[in-house]
Amino acid sequence: MATNIKVGDLVKFLDDVGEGKVTKIIDSNTVMVETDQGFEFPYPISQLIVTSAEQDYSGTAQGEISSSQEKVNFLDFQEPDIIKDNEEINIYLAVVPENTHQISDTKFEFYLVNDSNWHLLYVYQLTDDKQVRSTPGHLGPNLLELLYVSDAEQVKQSEEIIFQLIFFRRTAHSLRKPLFVRIHLKAEKIFALSSYIDNDYFESKALFYPIIEEHPLDEALEQLKKHDFYKVKQEKEVKNKRINQPRQFHSGKKPELWEIDLHITELLDDTRGMSAKDMLEYQMQVFKDKLEEGLRDSNVKKIVFIHGKGNGRLRQEIRSFLDRKKIPYQDASFARYGFGATLVFVSQQARKKH
């Protein structure tokens, strides 16, 4: 058992295999230990065996706890555990551009935001086309921390960032499962000014990637019937002519070709509070409604649904639906839409099945 443990001591674990190095003194009973894999964990002193000690240049042990020294508790330098009156955990990766007026050629600051009453032990791994970098760290409750800064060229090369998170408190608590989260860094999203919103964490606008979000209100809303959700949204956007009126390509009063733009920014003026899943479901509901309307209108021969290239999820959902309904389709004009649209043929056979 280690009784006079110091920062820099090499230790073995009584209840586990492996070795580590003491990096911080938390209190008289607990220290932070860095394993040989590069991870840091709080560990009871009673479960450690000192194998060797690291001395500083003056010949005295570093960080030694004695009656003549003030005990070092690195958590004392953080905010208190309990700041909020709830137990929600909201962790984000935040992106803040240095210059929004030249967003295509500026530097971007990437922050880890801990909006919770928990301490975080984290490791993040950043990948690009040249290398993989892993960095460990600790973030106190209700704090944020700058992880790294990238210039525009580095942002274009970045592919994803991976987080591993462990939650803990200084006092006794129920354990929470560690998290493993993979975030895809899309350059087109980072370079789009519309991605940045006002927020409570930064003075400037920022882009937020949720790592974990716990909102009891959102959970309650999920219990509402989808029909009611879409009905409210559609009533709110009834003035949006691009939803309610297909674009006409013929001079006659009864167009044979409809064009429906399913980009979420064209369907809704405000998407705040909506998750990616909510937006996809709303886009699919608009698609189904417009397809059904076209099938009922005997004048309609073709419908072009503009879904964009994006990550291909909306395109895949649309085509899977058409396949199930056995409704013929093909890629719309590449010259006009690129790979971002599907042309649906509203045939008599499809109308009969409908």
N, C-alpha and C positions, 0 to 999 in steps of 0.2 A: 504494500500500500504506500502511495506517495503522500508524505506528510508536509514536506517543505518544498513544494513544487515551484518551478520558476519558468518564466518565458525563455524559450530556447531549449528546454529539456527534451530529450528524446525519450519516448515512453512506449510501453507495450500495454495492451488491453487485457484485463483479467477475464472478461466475459466474451472476448472476440479475438479473431486471428488478425495479425498485422501490427504495424508500428505507426507512430506518428510523432509530430513535433508540437510542443505547446507554443501557441502564437499569441494568446491573450489570457489574462486572468479575469474571469468574470466576477467571482466572489470567492469567499473562503472555502466553498464546497465544490465549485465548478470552474473549469477552464475551457478555452477553445483549443481544439486539437486539429492540426492539419495532417491528413493521412498522406501516405506515399502516392496516392492517386491525385492529390491536389485539392481534395475536398476538406472543408472546415466544418467541425461539429462541436457543439457544447458537450462536455463529458464530465461525469462525477469524478472528483479527485480520488475518491475511495476505490475506484475501479481501474486505477492506473498504476503502473510500475515504472519508475524512472530507470532508464538504462544508462544514460550519460547526460551531462549538463554542458551547456554552452556558456563560456565566460566572455565578458566584455574586456576591453583593453586595459581597464584599471584593475583587473584581477578579481572583481566581484561578480557574482551571478546576476544576470539581468532579470528584473521584474520580481525579485524575491520578496515574499511576504513575511514580515517579522513584526514584533510588537513596536519597534521603533520607526516603522514605515507605514505610511497611509496605504490601505488596501486599494488596489487598482480595480475598478469595475467599469469596463468599457461601455456597458449599457447605460451607465449614469450620464453619459454624454448624449444620449438619445432622448427623444420626447418620451413621456410616461406611456406605459402600455395602453391605458384606457383614456382615450381622448373623446371618442364618440360614445353615444348611448345605445349603440346597436352592434351587432356582430357580423355585419356585412363585410365581405372581402372583395375588394375591387382592385385588381392589379392590372396596370397597363404598360405597354411600351409606347412612349410618346415621342413624336418627331417634331422638332421646332426648327424652322429655317431661320438663318441669320438675317436674310434679306428677302422679304416677300415680293419686292418690286423687281428682283432679278432671280426668280426662283429656279430658272433653268441653269443658272451659273452661280450658285451660292453654296455655302456650307450648311450642313444639317446636323443638329445636335440630337442624339438619341438618349432618352431618359427612361429609367425604370421608376414607375410611380406606385407607391405602396399606400393605397387608400384603405387602410384597415388598422385594427388594434393589435396586429401580430408582427413579430419580427420575422424577417425573411433571410434565410440562407439561400443564395442563388448561385447558379453557374449558367452563363450564357455562352453559346457557341455561334459564331458568325461565319458564314461560308460565302465565298465568292469564287470566281473562276481561277483564282491563283492559289488560295490557301484556306485552311481552317484554323480559327483561333478560338480557344476556350478561356474564359475568365471567371474566377469565383469571386464572391463578395457577400457582404452582409448589409441589410437595409432595415433600419428601425421602423416602428409603426408610424403611419401617417407622415411619411417623408418621401422625398424623391431624390434620385441620384443620377448624375450624368454618367452614362456608360462609355460613350465614344462620340467622336465627331467625324463625319464623312464629307468629302467634297462631292460635287455633282457627278464626277466621273466614277468615283467609288460607289455611289448610290446606284448607278446604272449597272455596275458589275455585281452588286450584292444580290444573292438569290434568296436567302432565308436566314432567320435567326432562331435558335432553339434555346428554350429555357428549361432548367430544372429548378424547382422551388421546394424548400422545406419550411414549414411554419412552426414557430415555437414562441413560448413566453417565459418570463423569468419566474412566474409563479406556477403552481400546479394547474394543469389544464388537460382537457381531452385531446388526444392526438388527432391531427388532420392528415389525410393522405398527401404524400408529395405529389407535385405536378410535373408533367412533361408536356411542353407545349411547343409546337412548331409554327412559326409565323412566316408566311411568304411575303417578301418585300418587293412589291410591284413598283417599278420606277415610274410608270405612268400615273400611279396614284399619288406617289410622293411629290411629283412635279405638278400636280393639279391643284391650283389654289382653292378650288371648291372642296378639297378634302380637309381643309383646316377650319377649325371651329373655335369660337370663344369658349373659355373653360375656367374652372376655379383653381387650376394648378399653376398656370403661367400667365404673365401679363400680356403676352402675345397669343395669337391663335396657334393651335397645335393639331397635329394628326394623331389619333389614338388607335392603337391596336389592342383590343381586349385580350388579356392573358387569362383572367378569370373575372367574372362579374356575377354578383349576387344581389338581385333586386327583388325583394318580395312583391313589389307592385307589378313588376313584369311577369312574375310567376302567376300572379292572380289573373292578369290579363290573358295569359296563355289558356286559362280555363274557359274563356269566352268562346262561343261558337264562331268558327271561321266565317260563316255566312254573315254574322253581325259585324265582324271586323271589316270585311271587305265592303259591306254596305255603307258603313260609316265613312270609310276612306273614299269611296266613289262619290258619296254625297258631298263630301268636302271638296272634291276636285271636279264637280260637275261643270264648272266654267272652263275647264281645260279642253279646248276644241280639238286638240290632237288626240284625245282619248275618245271623245264622243262623236267625232265626225271623221270618217276615213278620207284620206286625201284623194281627190278625184283627178284622173288622168284623161278623161273624156269630156267633151263639151256638153254631152247629153245630161239630162237630169238623173239618169239611172246608170251610174258608172259600173263597168264590168271588172275593173281592177281596183282593189283597195290597197292602201299602204298604211300599216300600223306600226308606229315606233314604240318599242317596248323598253327603251332605256328608262330606268327609274327616274332620272331627272326630267324626263318628258311626261311621265305619268303623275308625279307628285311634286308639289312645290316644297314640301318639308318632310324629310325622312329621319329627323332626329328621334331617337328612341327606338328606331327599328333596327333589328339585327339583320345580318345578311340573309338569314333564313326567312325572316318576315318579308323582305323585299323580293326575294325569289318567288315566294308563294303569291305575293300580290301581282307580280308580273305574269305568273302562270294563270292566275284568275282572270286578268284582263285578256290574255291570249285566248282562253277558253270561251269567254263571253263574246269576243269579237268573231271567233270562228263559228260559234253557234249562230250569231246574228247573220253571218255571211251564208251559212247553210240554209237559213230560212228565206233569204232574199234570192229569188230565182234569177235576178239580173247579174248577180256576182259570179264571175267565172274564175277569178284568181285573187289571192290575197298574199301580199308580201309582208311578212313579219320581220321587222328589223330588231334583231336581238344583240347585235354587236359581237365582236370577237371575244373580248374579255377572257375569262378562264374556261369558257365553253360550257358552263353548267346550264345556263338558260337554254342554249341551243340544244344541248343534249336532252333536257327535259321536254322541250317542244317536240323534237323528233321522236322521242320514245312514245309520247302521247299519240302522235299521228300514226306511228306504226301500229299501236294497239287498236286504233280506230280504223286502220286500213285506209287512210286518206292519202292520196298520192301527193308527193312534194319533190322538190329539188332545190339545189342552191340557186338563189336569185342572181341576177346579173352581177358578175364580178366587177365589170367596169364601173357599175353604179354603186355597189354596196361592198365590194371586197368579199371577204368571207363572213360578213356580218349579217346576212339575211337569208331567210328561207321562203321560197315561193310555194304556196299551197294551191293545188288545183281543186276547185270546188265543182266536182263532177256530179252528174245526176245520180250516179251510183252511190256517191258519198251521201247525197241528200236522202236517198231511200233508206240507207242504213241508219241515218240520223233520225 
